């Protein structure tokens, strides 16, 4: 024990760091900040450090070339000792980090911590968020599989929509005319050197400002931030009623970080690494590209945006969103901090979080995408065929072979691109069905060129039979007399 | 009357100053100038290196005629997948240098060659002969057999490659990822109103 103390003293005599470290650790913070609400920033930092460690480990084996990257991931998964676990830690770590950074941002926003004098801390934080997302996207590319390949294609297509500079930007992003070796090399350099370097620098500045300006106090309704008085108020708060950062506030950070690491290890051990999915071979066109979960909301938004405003929103949208995040503390730099007195702020958070969650949820099953193999793998439910005429059954065959099931569901199975057709006859008359099938409308392509008259007749006969028992099929109002005819009453009685 | 005198003094000092550059000051100025020149000499090639692929001269070169093989592989009235090795590849590009496309043989000497990429966001469209549609797995775009937009978010029909038939071989003019800003050669003219074409 004595030896260690002497050794420490020897080093400190030369390094002269002990005093600074001691002062930093013991610096007073408002008593109210020793709270569980304040643990997300430090947890993000912890996960980032772990990402550095596992990332460096992966670099020992991973080969960043287009022809070998996928194979090296397989080696990591199956041959390298603990390779699968390091990959799992790194993949789950990225999920954890995105989640923690977003939670940290929401907490800081709701607590008004971006207000004077911490505006710049927030702005640096916005850049840290963008870098985290940048790491997530580039990391997804380094897991060089089908998803990565087509994800790059999506990136190139979005970039290519930029007016005037679109093409040079696409080239700059891909490093050449196609998605290939140089694309992966570029993304490796960005993922391994450029963004991590910037992250270290920006995290350093972010932390330095937290130390110099102090941790934001727990906001109290009615305690207004004014440029003239805030610094003195904060000084009083920390010096008259403050606690030392270590150990009083640090305890909870320590416990939470420990829990996060445990959760991360558990996720990695239980769920294993992400992919890689199919080989990055563009000639395998049976690909169903999907982004990682933190970009599912964008994937969903891109399917659901009105097409005519898409290019505008793709290019201007991010500029406005990021611009607003950066400008926000400069516009709303003073005033009320407490969420209890900031209904617009709270509602904005709720609206954005709900929208992102809803888009993400939709993105997990992508109802707008045709189910490419439904026509050959999903049968028409037998109960929709029982007791049908020969013509109607022939129509069911046409329905199956013309791949209607790729977009339309029957009996709960099939695509969701178009409406489910279990009760289509209650919505459309025979004539309307013919018109809809042959000419298409809205999102439905026209099948006029692709159906013979006999096929159309059979198909529409089958569709006309699709109405639940007890429900009348749709009728053309202009052809129905006000007084029920014998035919109509018979039809109703039948069910 | 002291103020004007003071003013004169400052003025005189200011005029005299340039003559009195000390050796230390000059060394500092020289140091800054040297590093500025060195910085520019250093930065120009670095920027040129990073931005190299985006040079217009480079981009113009990246288009070439490639054969998809004999025309006989593509029966009349059918649409089939063809693949070609991109003419601009690196030795380590592996499978990513192989590019697929859809060939629709209309008649003896008439074909359409479609890029694999959906015009919406570049996902690989798949041909379904039974329903006569190209469908995209990403955001639900669909195209008719002739490449025209059928439904979904795509802003236009499928990208088409310029082609020629020579001695029974089908050739296409290709070389880069087709995007709205830079469709394959043929469609370029049609789109030039909205987007810059190389």
Interface residues (C-beta under 8 A of the other chain):
Chain A: X65 X66 X67 X68 X149 X150 X153 X154 X156 X157 X158 X159 X160 X161 X162 X163 X164 X166 X167 X168 X169 X170 X171 X172 X174 X175 X176 X177 X178 X179 X180 X181 X182 X183 X279 X280 X281 X282 X283 X285 X286 X287 X288 X289 X299 X302 X303 X305 X307 X310 X311 X368 X369 X370 X372 X375 X401 X402 X403 X404 X406 X417 X440 X442 X443 X444 X445 X446 X447 X449 X450
Chain B: X50 X51 X53 X54 X56 X58 X59 X62 X81 X83 X86 X88 X89 X90 X92 X93 X94 X95 X96 X97 X98 X99 X100 X116 X117 X120 X121 X122 X123 X124 X125 X126 X128 X130 X131 X132 X133 X135 X136 X137 X138 X139 X140 X142 X144 X145 X150 X151 X152 X153 X154 X155 X175 X176 X177 X179 X180 X181 X182 X195 X196 X198
